[in-house]
Amino acid sequence: MKIQNNEEPFPIETPRLNFDKDVAGFTPRQLEACALLDSGKIKFLLYGGALGGGKSRFLRWVGPRYLMKLFFKKGLKKVQIMLACEDYPSLKDRQLSKVAMEFPEWLGRSNADHKDYGRCFILAPEYGEGIICFRNLDDASKYASSEFAAILVDELTKNTYDTFTHLRTRLRWPGLTDIECLFIAGTNPGGIGMAFVKQLWLDRAFPDEFIHPDDYRPMFAYVPSKATDNPHLDKAYWSMLNTLPISLRAAFRDGDWTKFLGQAFMEWTPPVHIIKPLPIPKGAPIYMTFDWGFGAPFSVGWWWVDADGRIYRFAEWYGWNGTANQGLRLADTDVADGILRREANFGLELRNIIRIAGPDCFQKRPDYRGGGQGPSTFEVFAQKGLYLQVGDPSRELKMRQFRERIRIPKDEKGEIISLPMLLVYDTCEHFARTIPMLVQDKNRIEDINQDGEDHQFDEACHICMVRPISQRRDPAKPLTPEEKDWKLILGEPIESAGDMAGAGFEYIDEQDIFAR
């Protein structure tokens, strides 16, 4: 079967054959994505968001479509593109096996190990001999000297931002302008790269590198696709989706980016855990927690504790440069000065603040001024009057304590009976952004995958470990007469410790009932 160039606008048509409909069999949603690519205005396209939307198939077929377009419209032959997955088993299962079944013989030929291109599919001469190079992304830096006219990535969220950065620097080809060299990805919610994917394509919160000196923001497009967009699914597939747990059903069937497979903290529920700022009660213990970072972000959090042992994150300083998981590269002295400035703005100069940091802050660091060892972060902070205590480094215990803290107490009917023991002011935007994106380590389910943006989690766990949840009070327990000396700022009656949660209150007596 032969497709001829009849000088018609792409997609290529003959009286007998339409590539998009008759060969690729694109769905209406996939045709929408193709139209964006054909517009000449989009360079970075994300397609998908739920199971069954045809992400992998779209990537598989948009590759030869792109190569044929370059040949018929620009006369470019032997153009190379990459079709990649996070590792070889995934590449084999999701793409190679399907290419062998779906691509017709007249389209071209597969090569298990071509002497020039490795594992690839080469289009027939009458379609330009373009090459689809099949690659895995276990180490994207190995493609540092490669050039591709387009890069297609299946399940982008299973890769880090560094991988994305490496790949997009490989987008160039003779005879093509920058915007004609495309990055096309398909993905489901979840994975270590979910934070940066959501940031760029869904939230459209771009770091400076995508704005200056050239503005790439208009070149990003997201085409959401659900199982309902795929007419080829049978009843058995729908039955499988409908039998999933509710949280996973929302991600896989409906494309909900707040719940996904492998999510570390599915208990996290923003409408419950995130609250409007409240006045900090007089006498409430104040904590500062710190996770060191230089090339990666550092994180500082400030907390107060109520009579039930419930902790409130009221402020934060996240040391990132606007790109997911990339730090400000500030010296410890600058970080300490920044902490002091912020605490002065909070009005905390006269408050006793308990400061907790990871064990790495107590280790000597290289002296960048001339070799040898320099002072530790602990020593630098102490010179500024910031005295750190060492936090518990046990990762599994930290995760358990954090999960218990954010647990939402419910009765047998699933109704919420009290607030969780960790609440966050809505001004702490990075905590709210990064915690839902964390994924479990696939080899240690009681730990976080540390390739993700876990700095705020590590920082927050310090207060969870110094105030273990076992010390909390029963929220339903009636208050003692002493505790009823508290006066609600909001004018609401207090009958139990649970009533105090989520409301601002001021202690009349000088006695500190927060003390353990």
Solvent accessible surface area in square Angstrom, and as a share of the most:
residue,aa,sasa,rsa
1,M,136,0.61
2,K,102,0.43
3,I,3,0.01
4,Q,110,0.49
5,N,61,0.31
6,N,65,0.34
7,E,142,0.64
8,E,88,0.39
9,P,101,0.64
10,F,26,0.11
11,P,34,0.21
12,I,9,0.04
13,E,73,0.33
14,T,25,0.15
15,P,144,0.90
16,R,187,0.68
17,L,15,0.08
18,N,25,0.13
19,F,0,0.00
20,D,4,0.02
21,K,133,0.56
22,D,90,0.47
23,V,22,0.12
24,A,0,0.00
25,G,23,0.22
26,F,14,0.06
27,T,5,0.03
28,P,105,0.66
29,R,77,0.28
30,Q,4,0.02
31,L,53,0.26
32,E,78,0.35
33,A,0,0.00
34,C,2,0.01
35,A,61,0.47
36,L,55,0.28
37,L,15,0.07
38,D,48,0.25
39,S,56,0.36
40,G,46,0.44
41,K,144,0.61
42,I,14,0.07
43,K,7,0.03
44,F,4,0.02
45,L,0,0.00
46,L,0,0.00
47,Y,0,0.00
48,G,0,0.00
49,G,2,0.02
50,A,0,0.00
51,L,41,0.20
52,G,12,0.12
53,G,0,0.00
54,G,17,0.16
55,K,14,0.06
56,S,27,0.18
57,R,72,0.26
58,F,1,0.00
59,L,0,0.00
60,R,11,0.04
61,W,4,0.01
62,V,2,0.01
63,G,1,0.01
64,P,0,0.00
65,R,8,0.03
66,Y,16,0.06
67,L,4,0.02
68,M,0,0.00
69,K,47,0.20
70,L,10,0.05
71,F,45,0.19
72,F,31,0.13
73,K,101,0.43
74,K,94,0.40
75,G,50,0.48
76,L,39,0.20
77,K,109,0.46
78,K,110,0.46
79,V,2,0.01
80,Q,47,0.21
81,I,0,0.00
82,M,0,0.00
83,L,3,0.01
84,A,0,0.00
85,C,0,0.00
86,E,29,0.13
87,D,49,0.25
88,Y,90,0.34
89,P,86,0.54
90,S,19,0.12
91,L,4,0.02
92,K,108,0.46
93,D,93,0.48
94,R,56,0.20
95,Q,0,0.00
96,L,17,0.08
97,S,48,0.31
98,K,68,0.29
99,V,6,0.03
100,A,85,0.66
101,M,142,0.64
102,E,51,0.23
103,F,17,0.07
104,P,36,0.23
105,E,165,0.74
106,W,57,0.20
107,L,0,0.00
108,G,15,0.14
109,R,132,0.48
110,S,73,0.47
111,N,30,0.15
112,A,74,0.58
113,D,120,0.62
114,H,39,0.17
115,K,184,0.78
116,D,95,0.49
117,Y,41,0.15
118,G,22,0.21
119,R,96,0.35
120,C,1,0.01
121,F,5,0.02
122,I,10,0.05
123,L,0,0.00
124,A,13,0.10
125,P,82,0.51
126,E,76,0.34
127,Y,1,0.00
128,G,2,0.02
129,E,40,0.18
130,G,2,0.02
131,I,1,0.01
132,I,2,0.01
133,C,0,0.00
134,F,10,0.04
135,R,48,0.18
136,N,29,0.15
137,L,9,0.04
138,D,101,0.52
139,D,73,0.38
140,A,8,0.06
141,S,49,0.31
142,K,103,0.44
143,Y,17,0.07
144,A,64,0.50
145,S,108,0.70
146,S,32,0.21
147,E,71,0.32
148,F,6,0.02
149,A,0,0.00
150,A,0,0.00
151,I,0,0.00
152,L,1,0.01
153,V,0,0.00
154,D,0,0.00
155,E,14,0.06
156,L,0,0.00
157,T,1,0.01
158,K,93,0.39
159,N,7,0.04
160,T,40,0.23
161,Y,14,0.05
162,D,87,0.45
163,T,16,0.09
164,F,0,0.00
165,T,42,0.24
166,H,78,0.35
167,L,0,0.00
168,R,56,0.20
169,T,64,0.37
170,R,32,0.12
171,L,13,0.07
172,R,109,0.40
173,W,46,0.16
174,P,96,0.60
175,G,61,0.59
176,L,22,0.11
177,T,82,0.48
178,D,70,0.36
179,I,46,0.23
180,E,49,0.22
181,C,1,0.01
182,L,11,0.05
183,F,0,0.00
184,I,1,0.00
185,A,0,0.00
186,G,0,0.00
187,T,0,0.00
188,N,18,0.09
189,P,7,0.05
190,G,6,0.06
191,G,14,0.14
192,I,38,0.19
193,G,2,0.02
194,M,0,0.00
195,A,12,0.09
196,F,3,0.01
197,V,0,0.00
198,K,46,0.20
199,Q,9,0.04
200,L,1,0.01
201,W,5,0.02
202,L,53,0.26
203,D,75,0.39
204,R,103,0.38
205,A,51,0.40
206,F,24,0.10
207,P,6,0.04
208,D,86,0.44
209,E,72,0.32
210,F,3,0.01
211,I,36,0.18
212,H,114,0.51
213,P,134,0.84
214,D,87,0.45
215,D,61,0.32
216,Y,51,0.19
217,R,94,0.34
218,P,90,0.57
219,M,43,0.19
220,F,6,0.03
221,A,12,0.09
222,Y,54,0.20
223,V,2,0.01
224,P,60,0.38
225,S,1,0.01
226,K,87,0.37
227,A,0,0.00
228,T,103,0.60
229,D,32,0.17
230,N,21,0.11
231,P,95,0.60
232,H,127,0.57
233,L,41,0.20
234,D,91,0.47
235,K,179,0.76
236,A,72,0.56
237,Y,63,0.24
238,W,70,0.25
239,S,62,0.40
240,M,79,0.35
241,L,0,0.00
242,N,68,0.35
243,T,110,0.64
244,L,34,0.17
245,P,81,0.51
246,I,138,0.70
247,S,35,0.22
248,L,25,0.13
249,R,64,0.23
250,A,23,0.18
251,A,0,0.00
252,F,21,0.09
253,R,69,0.25
254,D,55,0.29
255,G,17,0.17
256,D,45,0.23
257,W,16,0.06
258,T,70,0.41
259,K,38,0.16
260,F,0,0.00
261,L,109,0.54
262,G,30,0.29
263,Q,8,0.04
264,A,3,0.02
265,F,0,0.00
266,M,64,0.29
267,E,51,0.23
268,W,4,0.02
269,T,44,0.25
270,P,59,0.37
271,P,116,0.73
272,V,24,0.14
273,H,0,0.00
274,I,42,0.21
275,I,30,0.15
276,K,148,0.63
277,P,68,0.43
278,L,28,0.14
279,P,72,0.45
280,I,48,0.25
281,P,3,0.02
282,K,118,0.50
283,G,34,0.33
284,A,4,0.03
285,P,25,0.16
286,I,2,0.01
287,Y,6,0.02
288,M,0,0.00
289,T,0,0.00
290,F,1,0.00
291,D,24,0.12
292,W,67,0.24
293,G,7,0.07
294,F,68,0.28
295,G,37,0.36
296,A,40,0.31
297,P,0,0.00
298,F,2,0.01
299,S,0,0.00
300,V,0,0.00
301,G,0,0.00
302,W,0,0.00
303,W,0,0.00
304,W,0,0.00
305,V,0,0.00
306,D,2,0.01
307,A,9,0.07
308,D,1,0.00
309,G,10,0.09
310,R,0,0.00
311,I,0,0.00
312,Y,1,0.00
313,R,0,0.00
314,F,19,0.08
315,A,11,0.08
316,E,29,0.13
317,W,27,0.09
318,Y,12,0.05
319,G,0,0.00
320,W,48,0.17
321,N,71,0.37
322,G,19,0.18
323,T,2,0.01
324,A,5,0.04
325,N,49,0.25
326,Q,51,0.23
327,G,6,0.05
328,L,70,0.35
329,R,151,0.55
330,L,53,0.26
331,A,56,0.44
332,D,22,0.11
333,T,59,0.34
334,D,68,0.35
335,V,4,0.02
336,A,0,0.00
337,D,42,0.22
338,G,0,0.00
339,I,0,0.00
340,L,67,0.33
341,R,143,0.52
342,R,69,0.25
343,E,8,0.04
344,A,47,0.37
345,N,126,0.65
346,F,77,0.32
347,G,51,0.49
348,L,6,0.03
349,E,116,0.52
350,L,178,0.88
351,R,73,0.27
352,N,128,0.66
353,I,21,0.10
354,I,50,0.25
355,R,23,0.09
356,I,1,0.00
357,A,0,0.00
358,G,8,0.08
359,P,46,0.29
360,D,53,0.27
361,C,0,0.00
362,F,68,0.28
363,Q,108,0.48
364,K,109,0.46
365,R,37,0.14
366,P,83,0.52
367,D,31,0.16
368,Y,178,0.67
369,R,208,0.76
370,G,70,0.68
371,G,52,0.50
372,G,61,0.58
373,Q,140,0.62
374,G,8,0.07
375,P,58,0.36
376,S,4,0.03
377,T,0,0.00
378,F,68,0.29
379,E,59,0.27
380,V,16,0.09
381,F,0,0.00
382,A,25,0.19
383,Q,144,0.64
384,K,74,0.32
385,G,41,0.39
386,L,1,0.00
387,Y,141,0.54
388,L,9,0.05
389,Q,100,0.44
390,V,91,0.52
391,G,4,0.04
392,D,58,0.30
393,P,83,0.52
394,S,37,0.24
395,R,51,0.19
396,E,58,0.26
397,L,83,0.41
398,K,10,0.04
399,M,0,0.00
400,R,124,0.45
401,Q,37,0.16
402,F,0,0.00
403,R,58,0.21
404,E,52,0.23
405,R,3,0.01
406,I,0,0.00
407,R,89,0.33
408,I,21,0.11
409,P,17,0.11
410,K,110,0.47
411,D,59,0.31
412,E,185,0.83
413,K,178,0.75
414,G,41,0.40
415,E,105,0.47
416,I,86,0.43
417,I,113,0.57
418,S,23,0.15
419,L,52,0.26
420,P,0,0.00
421,M,4,0.02
422,L,0,0.00
423,L,0,0.00
424,V,0,0.00
425,Y,9,0.03
426,D,59,0.30
427,T,87,0.51
428,C,2,0.01
429,E,114,0.51
430,H,26,0.12
431,F,0,0.00
432,A,31,0.24
433,R,56,0.21
434,T,1,0.00
435,I,0,0.00
436,P,13,0.08
437,M,18,0.08
438,L,4,0.02
439,V,12,0.07
440,Q,58,0.26
441,D,32,0.16
442,K,179,0.76
443,N,128,0.66
444,R,117,0.43
445,I,114,0.58
446,E,53,0.24
447,D,2,0.01
448,I,0,0.00
449,N,31,0.16
450,Q,106,0.47
451,D,86,0.44
452,G,8,0.07
453,E,11,0.05
454,D,8,0.04
455,H,23,0.10
456,Q,0,0.00
457,F,3,0.01
458,D,18,0.09
459,E,0,0.00
460,A,0,0.00
461,C,0,0.00
462,H,7,0.03
463,I,0,0.00
464,C,0,0.00
465,M,28,0.13
466,V,41,0.24
467,R,20,0.07
468,P,40,0.25
469,I,18,0.09
470,S,99,0.64
471,Q,97,0.43
472,R,76,0.28
473,R,65,0.24
474,D,82,0.43
475,P,23,0.14
476,A,82,0.63
477,K,105,0.44
478,P,96,0.60
479,L,12,0.06
480,T,57,0.33
481,P,115,0.72
482,E,72,0.32
483,E,7,0.03
484,K,99,0.42
485,D,70,0.36
486,W,10,0.03
487,K,111,0.47
488,L,17,0.08
489,I,88,0.45
490,L,105,0.52
491,G,66,0.64
492,E,91,0.41
493,P,107,0.67
494,I,21,0.11
495,E,108,0.48
496,S,20,0.13
497,A,0,0.00
498,G,23,0.22
499,D,62,0.32
500,M,1,0.00
501,A,11,0.09
502,G,29,0.28
503,A,6,0.04
504,G,1,0.01
505,F,1,0.00
506,E,73,0.33
507,Y,13,0.05
508,I,105,0.53
509,D,72,0.37
510,E,137,0.62
511,Q,95,0.42
512,D,63,0.32
513,I,28,0.14
514,F,9,0.04
515,A,69,0.53
516,R,171,0.63
